[in-house]
Amino acid sequence: MEKRVYNFSPGPATLPLKVLEEAQRDLLALPGLGVSALEISHRCPWFDKVLEETEANLRELLKIPANFKVLFLQGGSRLQFSMVPMNLLQEGKAAEYVVTGSWSKMALDEAKKFGTAKATYDAKATNYDRLPTAGDLKVDEGASYAYFTSNETIQGVQFLDEPKTGSLPLVCDASSDFLCRPLPMDRYGLIYSCAQKNSGPAGVTTVIIRDDLLGRSTDKLPTMMNYALYAKEKSLLNTPPVFSIYIMMLVTRWLKNDIGGLDKMLAHNKKKAAQLYDVIDASGGFYTGHAQKADRSLMNVTFKLPDDEKQKAFLKGAESRGLHYLPGHRSVGGIRASIYNAMPIEGVQLLADWMKEFQKGA
Amino acid sequence: MEKRVYNFSPGPATLPLKVLEEAQRDLLALPGLGVSALEISHRCPWFDKVLEETEANLRELLKIPANFKVLFLQGGSRLQFSMVPMNLLQEGKAAEYVVTGSWSKMALDEAKKFGTAKATYDAKATNYDRLPTAGDLKVDEGASYAYFTSNETIQGVQFLDEPKTGSLPLVCDASSDFLCRPLPMDRYGLIYSCAQKNSGPAGVTTVIIRDDLLGRSTDKLPTMMNYALYAKEKSLLNTPPVFSIYIMMLVTRWLKNDIGGLDKMLAHNKKKAAQLYDVIDASGGFYTGHAQKADRSLMNVTFKLPDDEKQKAFLKGAESRGLHYLPGHRSVGGIRASIYNAMPIEGVQLLADWMKEFQKGA
């Protein structure tokens, strides 16, 4: 069999081997059905069960209260950048955006097409290396909603606690850290995530929405952009991405049964991230992290080497050790080690070892 | 290995076995890369090649002229029901819809949200059993575009020649017969298709658009609904459904190399459809087709048995012979045998044999 490498890509990202093995085993024919999950009808009992289990797994993992709907959509997070304001912005009211990196900035710019949206906070002056402190956020209590991005993949800053935005419905783009930790769901109005980091392959987006907010969706919206219609049709407004949802079912099953839930996943993620941040902090400035220490991401560890030549040599050596897709985003540069839920601790350990070895030899 | 059945589902639909076998072989790790197609970055040379080959295969199969763009989107055909009018409807101009079944009716209703759209033709009076004749179409030459659905999956009527709509840009929903035959591309302004019938799994939609029409897309549109932006970013506006496009690459490769192109595919499809229609026509009224003979679909063969009891017995016997997913849509009833490109002739032959045997025994 082809040897697998450690895939540090920011997304699409590594999936649990057990999930891939099950998908592979059944790819020509699902047991007892004789058709592949790539070609089975979405109007059949098998897929009803896939949808049911995926939702049930998410509800159990995140302790989602009964007054929230769980929806499965296409279009990725960038479609949500439009759908959130198109559905939730109210006549004569603004939306408040907490801008902590590239993705929240892009979401704000998109929202401006559909009404009044403004940055309650913007960390641009420090190149998005930090999160707001409690005093930084002065939200208008009469706004339609407050919006934040829980993890900024490019800059590597992450909210491990929700921003203080008062009583406004809180909307969260959790695309790159969904399911990395338990969430206080009662703090949220809407939380969404594309699958291709922690929950599955590219092509499906989960939206969890408090049901009172569904009343804001009007009939004037394009059908496929109306949260209320998705809720009414239980995500079967048209043919959903069957195979991607099936993989999400397997990933959430793995989180429940193999990992043991989100408390354990969080502990595991903290341990993995610490292995890399500890090397950075002990390197005497050889490795420099992009994010402020208090705001560091557990998912995307961003750092730099002293110069481009060393960085090239570092990446070359990493690849020869089976550690791939480590270059940082062009807007920040340096290295980005994306260590999502499914990245095994062995891969992180190998990377930490290589960082230490490389510094010694440099 | 689990035995495969013949899958007559209207979509998601059966895929070529060769495609599934290759996807299965490489599901844990692509050769030489060490990561699965379910988890590989969309910003890597491998995926650049997947996009390139998929587009090149489509261009070769359909002889797509250079002044057309080939785009890959999410959201299915129902998102196109909105995107077509949102991008192409012009101020003060109407759109002309040829309504030949459930899907074109739904597309017309959606278009009305965004401007003036009207039915140039509507076959409702005869329960959508036929297509317009040349004299039926009186389009307003000053309209924004003319729209039709080349194959109505539910009713089983199909255009094997384009409707005569004068010089208007012709927009076609080819979701359920895309790639079943060669097309005179110079007749089209825009043609789109979700993948889950003839070109791949659910989760990706192909849009082929004449480049002069891209000028109608304005900056006010939601980013993910703007054809011009997809064209500008070569379908990488955000993370595309990597795995679904990879499967589409394999399907289009199969069409080229194993089938030998669309002329051969069409001949093959005609032969398959004739096997079933011949049994219907020779049954002396035991089997009655829904569509008028001249307008019958090569993709979805819709027919009825004398009564519900016989229909139940027929379906039960079919399943015991490995012929699955044959019940018709609730709005038409009866049987629907969907025999898309990838349905092997052996499956169709078995079904034809069972139809003859069942009538004898009835």
Chai-1 contact restraints between the chains, C-beta under 6 A:
chainA,res_idxA,chainB,res_idxB,connection_type,confidence,min_distance_angstrom,max_distance_angstrom,comment,restraint_id
A,E2,B,A29,contact,1.0,0.0,6.0,A-B,restraint_1
A,E2,B,P31,contact,1.0,0.0,6.0,A-B,restraint_2
A,K3,B,G34,contact,1.0,0.0,6.0,A-B,restraint_3
A,R4,B,A29,contact,1.0,0.0,6.0,A-B,restraint_4
A,R4,B,G34,contact,1.0,0.0,6.0,A-B,restraint_5
A,V5,B,G34,contact,1.0,0.0,6.0,A-B,restraint_6
A,N7,B,V35,contact,1.0,0.0,6.0,A-B,restraint_7
A,S9,B,S41,contact,1.0,0.0,6.0,A-B,restraint_8
A,P12,B,E39,contact,1.0,0.0,6.0,A-B,restraint_9
A,P12,B,V242,contact,1.0,0.0,6.0,A-B,restraint_10
A,T14,B,E39,contact,1.0,0.0,6.0,A-B,restraint_11
A,L15,B,L38,contact,1.0,0.0,6.0,A-B,restraint_12
A,L15,B,E39,contact,1.0,0.0,6.0,A-B,restraint_13
A,L20,B,L28,contact,1.0,0.0,6.0,A-B,restraint_14
A,L20,B,S36,contact,1.0,0.0,6.0,A-B,restraint_15
A,Q24,B,Q24,contact,1.0,0.0,6.0,A-B,restraint_16
A,Q24,B,L27,contact,1.0,0.0,6.0,A-B,restraint_17
A,L27,B,Q24,contact,1.0,0.0,6.0,A-B,restraint_18
A,L28,B,L20,contact,1.0,0.0,6.0,A-B,restraint_19
A,A29,B,E2,contact,1.0,0.0,6.0,A-B,restraint_20
A,A29,B,R4,contact,1.0,0.0,6.0,A-B,restraint_21
A,P31,B,E2,contact,1.0,0.0,6.0,A-B,restraint_22
A,G34,B,K3,contact,1.0,0.0,6.0,A-B,restraint_23
A,G34,B,R4,contact,1.0,0.0,6.0,A-B,restraint_24
A,G34,B,V5,contact,1.0,0.0,6.0,A-B,restraint_25
A,V35,B,N7,contact,1.0,0.0,6.0,A-B,restraint_26
A,S36,B,L20,contact,1.0,0.0,6.0,A-B,restraint_27
A,L38,B,L15,contact,1.0,0.0,6.0,A-B,restraint_28
A,L38,B,P201,contact,1.0,0.0,6.0,A-B,restraint_29
A,E39,B,P12,contact,1.0,0.0,6.0,A-B,restraint_30
A,E39,B,T14,contact,1.0,0.0,6.0,A-B,restraint_31
A,E39,B,L15,contact,1.0,0.0,6.0,A-B,restraint_32
A,S41,B,S9,contact,1.0,0.0,6.0,A-B,restraint_33
A,S41,B,P12,contact,1.0,0.0,6.0,A-B,restraint_34
A,Q74,B,Q74,contact,1.0,0.0,6.0,A-B,restraint_35
A,Q74,B,G75,contact,1.0,0.0,6.0,A-B,restraint_36
A,G75,B,Q74,contact,1.0,0.0,6.0,A-B,restraint_37
A,G75,B,G75,contact,1.0,0.0,6.0,A-B,restraint_38
A,G75,B,M224,contact,1.0,0.0,6.0,A-B,restraint_39
A,G76,B,N238,contact,1.0,0.0,6.0,A-B,restraint_40
A,G76,B,T239,contact,1.0,0.0,6.0,A-B,restraint_41
A,R78,B,M224,contact,1.0,0.0,6.0,A-B,restraint_42
A,R78,B,N238,contact,1.0,0.0,6.0,A-B,restraint_43
A,L79,B,M224,contact,1.0,0.0,6.0,A-B,restraint_44
A,S82,B,P222,contact,1.0,0.0,6.0,A-B,restraint_45
A,E110,B,T223,contact,1.0,0.0,6.0,A-B,restraint_46
A,Q196,B,T239,contact,1.0,0.0,6.0,A-B,restraint_47
A,P201,B,L38,contact,1.0,0.0,6.0,A-B,restraint_48
A,P201,B,F243,contact,1.0,0.0,6.0,A-B,restraint_49
A,A202,B,T239,contact,1.0,0.0,6.0,A-B,restraint_50
A,A202,B,P241,contact,1.0,0.0,6.0,A-B,restraint_51
A,A202,B,V242,contact,1.0,0.0,6.0,A-B,restraint_52
A,G203,B,G203,contact,1.0,0.0,6.0,A-B,restraint_53
A,G203,B,P241,contact,1.0,0.0,6.0,A-B,restraint_54
A,G203,B,S244,contact,1.0,0.0,6.0,A-B,restraint_55
A,P222,B,S82,contact,1.0,0.0,6.0,A-B,restraint_56
A,T223,B,E110,contact,1.0,0.0,6.0,A-B,restraint_57
A,M224,B,G75,contact,1.0,0.0,6.0,A-B,restraint_58
A,M224,B,R78,contact,1.0,0.0,6.0,A-B,restraint_59
A,M224,B,L79,contact,1.0,0.0,6.0,A-B,restraint_60
A,N238,B,G76,contact,1.0,0.0,6.0,A-B,restraint_61
A,N238,B,R78,contact,1.0,0.0,6.0,A-B,restraint_62
A,T239,B,G76,contact,1.0,0.0,6.0,A-B,restraint_63
A,T239,B,Q196,contact,1.0,0.0,6.0,A-B,restraint_64
A,T239,B,A202,contact,1.0,0.0,6.0,A-B,restraint_65
A,P241,B,A202,contact,1.0,0.0,6.0,A-B,restraint_66
A,P241,B,G203,contact,1.0,0.0,6.0,A-B,restraint_67
A,V242,B,P12,contact,1.0,0.0,6.0,A-B,restraint_68
A,V242,B,A202,contact,1.0,0.0,6.0,A-B,restraint_69
A,F243,B,P201,contact,1.0,0.0,6.0,A-B,restraint_70
A,S244,B,G203,contact,1.0,0.0,6.0,A-B,restraint_71
